[in-house]
Amino acid sequence: MTTYLVAIGLIFALLAGGIAVQNLYRRFAARHPELGPFREEKGCGNCSAGSGCATACTPSRRD
């Protein structure tokens, strides 16, 4: 039972840490506009076709 609770806590901490890093990056980009605009994550994040591949991420339909 302890392992189960530790695993849940660790997953929650990793997700919260990822959100915190994203917020830090957003604030850093706002304070330093000379470095370029803040780049939001888009798409499924699973594309092999490169960034901005909205069509490659959608599942193909076989009719």
N, CA, C and O atoms as CSV, one atom per row, in Angstrom:
chain,resi,resn,atom,element,x,y,z
A,1,MET,N,N,0.822,-1.193,0.000
A,1,MET,CA,C,0.000,0.000,0.000
A,1,MET,C,C,0.868,1.262,0.000
A,1,MET,O,O,0.538,2.266,-0.630
A,2,THR,N,N,1.974,1.180,0.716
A,2,THR,CA,C,2.871,2.335,0.774
A,2,THR,C,C,3.468,2.617,-0.594
A,2,THR,O,O,3.598,3.777,-0.986
A,3,THR,N,N,3.830,1.576,-1.319
A,3,THR,CA,C,4.401,1.746,-2.654
A,3,THR,C,C,3.398,2.421,-3.575
A,3,THR,O,O,3.758,3.280,-4.380
A,4,TYR,N,N,2.151,2.032,-3.451
A,4,TYR,CA,C,1.079,2.619,-4.257
A,4,TYR,C,C,0.946,4.117,-3.995
A,4,TYR,O,O,0.846,4.909,-4.932
A,5,LEU,N,N,0.945,4.500,-2.727
A,5,LEU,CA,C,0.816,5.911,-2.367
A,5,LEU,C,C,2.053,6.714,-2.774
A,5,LEU,O,O,1.933,7.868,-3.187
A,6,VAL,N,N,3.230,6.116,-2.661
A,6,VAL,CA,C,4.458,6.795,-3.081
A,6,VAL,C,C,4.442,7.008,-4.588
A,6,VAL,O,O,4.836,8.070,-5.070
A,7,ALA,N,N,3.991,6.005,-5.332
A,7,ALA,CA,C,3.923,6.135,-6.794
A,7,ALA,C,C,2.954,7.240,-7.198
A,7,ALA,O,O,3.260,8.032,-8.090
A,8,ILE,N,N,1.808,7.305,-6.566
A,8,ILE,CA,C,0.829,8.356,-6.858
A,8,ILE,C,C,1.424,9.723,-6.522
A,8,ILE,O,O,1.290,10.664,-7.304
A,9,GLY,N,N,2.070,9.837,-5.382
A,9,GLY,CA,C,2.690,11.098,-4.984
A,9,GLY,C,C,3.796,11.520,-5.929
A,9,GLY,O,O,3.936,12.702,-6.241
A,10,LEU,N,N,4.588,10.549,-6.388
A,10,LEU,CA,C,5.682,10.854,-7.313
A,10,LEU,C,C,5.151,11.324,-8.666
A,10,LEU,O,O,5.681,12.276,-9.239
A,11,ILE,N,N,4.125,10.676,-9.176
A,11,ILE,CA,C,3.523,11.090,-10.446
A,11,ILE,C,C,2.933,12.492,-10.317
A,11,ILE,O,O,3.102,13.322,-11.211
A,12,PHE,N,N,2.249,12.756,-9.219
A,12,PHE,CA,C,1.686,14.090,-8.994
A,12,PHE,C,C,2.796,15.139,-8.916
A,12,PHE,O,O,2.661,16.223,-9.484
A,13,ALA,N,N,3.888,14.827,-8.222
A,13,ALA,CA,C,5.005,15.770,-8.090
A,13,ALA,C,C,5.644,16.050,-9.450
A,13,ALA,O,O,6.007,17.190,-9.735
A,14,LEU,N,N,5.785,15.029,-10.285
A,14,LEU,CA,C,6.353,15.225,-11.618
A,14,LEU,C,C,5.457,16.119,-12.479
A,14,LEU,O,O,5.947,17.011,-13.172
A,15,LEU,N,N,4.161,15.881,-12.434
A,15,LEU,CA,C,3.232,16.716,-13.204
A,15,LEU,C,C,3.228,18.157,-12.695
A,15,LEU,O,O,3.241,19.099,-13.488
A,16,ALA,N,N,3.210,18.328,-11.379
A,16,ALA,CA,C,3.239,19.676,-10.807
A,16,ALA,C,C,4.557,20.374,-11.134
A,16,ALA,O,O,4.573,21.578,-11.390
A,17,GLY,N,N,5.657,19.631,-11.127
A,17,GLY,CA,C,6.954,20.199,-11.490
A,17,GLY,C,C,6.983,20.642,-12.942
A,17,GLY,O,O,7.555,21.685,-13.257
A,18,GLY,N,N,6.381,19.874,-13.821
A,18,GLY,CA,C,6.316,20.250,-15.230
A,18,GLY,C,C,5.520,21.520,-15.448
A,18,GLY,O,O,5.895,22.363,-16.263
A,19,ILE,N,N,4.424,21.659,-14.723
A,19,ILE,CA,C,3.614,22.874,-14.816
A,19,ILE,C,C,4.392,24.065,-14.260
A,19,ILE,O,O,4.326,25.161,-14.816
A,20,ALA,N,N,5.124,23.858,-13.174
A,20,ALA,CA,C,5.921,24.945,-12.589
A,20,ALA,C,C,7.016,25.403,-13.559
A,20,ALA,O,O,7.253,26.602,-13.704
A,21,VAL,N,N,7.670,24.469,-14.210
A,21,VAL,CA,C,8.717,24.828,-15.180
A,21,VAL,C,C,8.110,25.596,-16.342
A,21,VAL,O,O,8.701,26.563,-16.823
A,22,GLN,N,N,6.943,25.179,-16.795
A,22,GLN,CA,C,6.272,25.877,-17.891
A,22,GLN,C,C,5.930,27.317,-17.495
A,22,GLN,O,O,6.091,28.236,-18.297
A,23,ASN,N,N,5.459,27.512,-16.261
A,23,ASN,CA,C,5.147,28.862,-15.789
A,23,ASN,C,C,6.407,29.706,-15.656
A,23,ASN,O,O,6.388,30.893,-15.980
A,24,LEU,N,N,7.496,29.117,-15.186
A,24,LEU,CA,C,8.763,29.846,-15.098
A,24,LEU,C,C,9.239,30.265,-16.483
A,24,LEU,O,O,9.710,31.388,-16.666
A,25,TYR,N,N,9.118,29.376,-17.448
A,25,TYR,CA,C,9.524,29.690,-18.817
A,25,TYR,C,C,8.669,30.817,-19.391
A,25,TYR,O,O,9.181,31.708,-20.069
A,26,ARG,N,N,7.367,30.776,-19.119
A,26,ARG,CA,C,6.461,31.816,-19.611
A,26,ARG,C,C,6.839,33.176,-19.014
A,26,ARG,O,O,6.862,34.180,-19.726
A,27,ARG,N,N,7.133,33.210,-17.713
A,27,ARG,CA,C,7.536,34.471,-17.079
A,27,ARG,C,C,8.888,34.956,-17.594
A,27,ARG,O,O,9.075,36.153,-17.811
A,28,PHE,N,N,9.823,34.041,-17.788
A,28,PHE,CA,C,11.135,34.413,-18.318
A,28,PHE,C,C,10.996,35.003,-19.716
A,28,PHE,O,O,11.632,36.009,-20.031
A,29,ALA,N,N,10.173,34.388,-20.551
A,29,ALA,CA,C,9.966,34.887,-21.915
A,29,ALA,C,C,9.300,36.263,-21.898
A,29,ALA,O,O,9.587,37.095,-22.758
A,30,ALA,N,N,8.417,36.511,-20.932
A,30,ALA,CA,C,7.774,37.815,-20.844
A,30,ALA,C,C,8.763,38.899,-20.413
A,30,ALA,O,O,8.660,40.046,-20.850
A,31,ARG,N,N,9.722,38.534,-19.555
A,31,ARG,CA,C,10.712,39.509,-19.091
A,31,ARG,C,C,11.828,39.748,-20.100
A,31,ARG,O,O,12.525,40.760,-20.026
A,32,HIS,N,N,12.004,38.818,-21.048
A,32,HIS,CA,C,13.080,38.924,-22.027
A,32,HIS,C,C,12.525,38.809,-23.447
A,32,HIS,O,O,12.766,37.804,-24.115
A,33,PRO,N,N,11.789,39.816,-23.920
A,33,PRO,CA,C,11.178,39.746,-25.250
A,33,PRO,C,C,12.216,39.727,-26.376
A,33,PRO,O,O,11.897,39.321,-27.493
A,34,GLU,N,N,13.436,40.154,-26.106
A,34,GLU,CA,C,14.467,40.158,-27.147
A,34,GLU,C,C,14.881,38.742,-27.560
A,34,GLU,O,O,15.519,38.560,-28.597
A,35,LEU,N,N,14.526,37.760,-26.765
A,35,LEU,CA,C,14.868,36.373,-27.087
A,35,LEU,C,C,13.809,35.686,-27.944
A,35,LEU,O,O,13.973,34.524,-28.313
A,36,GLY,N,N,12.742,36.383,-28.259
A,36,GLY,CA,C,11.693,35.814,-29.104
A,36,GLY,C,C,10.437,35.535,-28.302
A,36,GLY,O,O,10.442,35.620,-27.074
A,37,PRO,N,N,9.361,35.201,-28.999
A,37,PRO,CA,C,8.079,34.974,-28.317
A,37,PRO,C,C,8.044,33.636,-27.590
A,37,PRO,O,O,8.800,32.714,-27.898
A,38,PHE,N,N,7.157,33.560,-26.631
A,38,PHE,CA,C,6.918,32.315,-25.901
A,38,PHE,C,C,6.302,31.299,-26.852
A,38,PHE,O,O,5.336,31.612,-27.549
A,39,ARG,N,N,6.842,30.100,-26.888
A,39,ARG,CA,C,6.337,29.059,-27.789
A,39,ARG,C,C,5.508,28.059,-27.001
A,39,ARG,O,O,6.033,27.292,-26.194
A,40,GLU,N,N,4.212,28.079,-27.248
A,40,GLU,CA,C,3.315,27.120,-26.606
A,40,GLU,C,C,3.520,25.742,-27.229
A,40,GLU,O,O,3.883,25.626,-28.400
A,41,GLU,N,N,3.285,24.710,-26.440
A,41,GLU,CA,C,3.333,23.360,-26.992
A,41,GLU,C,C,2.068,23.134,-27.786
A,41,GLU,O,O,0.976,23.486,-27.340
A,42,LYS,N,N,2.210,22.541,-28.975
A,42,LYS,CA,C,1.056,22.295,-29.832
A,42,LYS,C,C,1.020,20.826,-30.231
A,42,LYS,O,O,2.022,20.116,-30.148
A,43,GLY,N,N,-0.125,20.401,-30.654
A,43,GLY,CA,C,-0.266,19.066,-31.213
A,43,GLY,C,C,-0.190,17.978,-30.164
A,43,GLY,O,O,-0.308,18.228,-28.965
A,44,CYS,N,N,0.004,16.798,-30.636
A,44,CYS,CA,C,0.012,15.646,-29.747
A,44,CYS,C,C,1.375,15.420,-29.107
A,44,CYS,O,O,1.479,14.663,-28.142
A,45,GLY,N,N,2.422,16.056,-29.621
A,45,GLY,CA,C,3.753,15.872,-29.072
A,45,GLY,C,C,4.352,14.536,-29.436
A,45,GLY,O,O,5.342,14.112,-28.840
A,46,ASN,N,N,3.768,13.876,-30.398
A,46,ASN,CA,C,4.147,12.519,-30.726
A,46,ASN,C,C,4.487,12.390,-32.203
A,46,ASN,O,O,4.552,11.278,-32.727
A,47,CYS,N,N,4.705,13.506,-32.878
A,47,CYS,CA,C,4.873,13.497,-34.324
A,47,CYS,C,C,6.287,13.134,-34.746
A,47,CYS,O,O,7.259,13.577,-34.134
A,48,SER,N,N,6.393,12.356,-35.754
A,48,SER,CA,C,7.707,12.061,-36.317
A,48,SER,C,C,7.994,12.978,-37.501
A,48,SER,O,O,9.101,12.974,-38.040
A,49,ALA,N,N,6.980,13.777,-37.911
A,49,ALA,CA,C,7.129,14.650,-39.066
A,49,ALA,C,C,7.731,16.005,-38.710
A,49,ALA,O,O,7.981,16.812,-39.606
A,50,GLY,N,N,7.970,16.277,-37.433
A,50,GLY,CA,C,8.547,17.549,-37.027
A,50,GLY,C,C,7.527,18.414,-36.320
A,50,GLY,O,O,6.379,18.009,-36.133
A,51,SER,N,N,7.946,19.609,-35.927
A,51,SER,CA,C,7.056,20.482,-35.167
A,51,SER,C,C,5.990,21.085,-36.078
A,51,SER,O,O,6.220,21.325,-37.263
A,52,GLY,N,N,4.834,21.318,-35.499
A,52,GLY,CA,C,3.739,21.922,-36.243
A,52,GLY,C,C,3.090,20.984,-37.240
A,52,GLY,O,O,2.583,21.430,-38.269
A,53,CYS,N,N,3.097,19.701,-36.955
A,53,CYS,CA,C,2.572,18.720,-37.910
A,53,CYS,C,C,1.151,18.327,-37.522
A,53,CYS,O,O,0.900,17.181,-37.150
A,54,ALA,N,N,0.238,19.260,-37.607
A,54,ALA,CA,C,-1.140,19.005,-37.177
A,54,ALA,C,C,-1.795,17.885,-37.980
A,54,ALA,O,O,-2.586,17.116,-37.433
A,55,THR,N,N,-1.476,17.783,-39.263
A,55,THR,CA,C,-2.121,16.747,-40.065
A,55,THR,C,C,-1.515,15.377,-39.804
A,55,THR,O,O,-2.204,14.365,-39.932
A,56,ALA,N,N,-0.251,15.328,-39.444
A,56,ALA,CA,C,0.386,14.034,-39.204
A,56,ALA,C,C,-0.078,13.410,-37.897
A,56,ALA,O,O,0.005,12.193,-37.729
A,57,CYS,N,N,-0.573,14.241,-36.954
A,57,CYS,CA,C,-0.991,13.728,-35.654
A,57,CYS,C,C,-2.410,13.190,-35.651
A,57,CYS,O,O,-2.766,12.412,-34.765
A,58,THR,N,N,-3.228,13.582,-36.617
A,58,THR,CA,C,-4.601,13.105,-36.636
A,58,THR,C,C,-4.630,11.683,-37.161
A,58,THR,O,O,-3.926,11.357,-38.117
A,59,PRO,N,N,-5.432,10.840,-36.549
A,59,PRO,CA,C,-5.501,9.459,-37.012
A,59,PRO,C,C,-6.113,9.380,-38.406
A,59,PRO,O,O,-7.068,10.094,-38.715
A,60,SER,N,N,-5.571,8.528,-39.226
A,60,SER,CA,C,-6.081,8.406,-40.593
A,60,SER,C,C,-7.363,7.572,-40.584
A,60,SER,O,O,-7.502,6.619,-39.818
A,61,ARG,N,N,-8.278,7.955,-41.443
A,61,ARG,CA,C,-9.537,7.229,-41.560
A,61,ARG,C,C,-9.472,6.316,-42.754
A,61,ARG,O,O,-9.057,6.717,-43.842
A,62,ARG,N,N,-9.875,5.113,-42.548
A,62,ARG,CA,C,-9.892,4.142,-43.652
A,62,ARG,C,C,-11.338,3.813,-43.975
A,62,ARG,O,O,-11.970,3.022,-43.276
A,63,ASP,N,N,-11.854,4.410,-45.017
A,63,ASP,CA,C,-13.253,4.178,-45.410
A,63,ASP,C,C,-13.325,3.166,-46.525
A,63,ASP,O,O,-14.415,2.838,-46.992
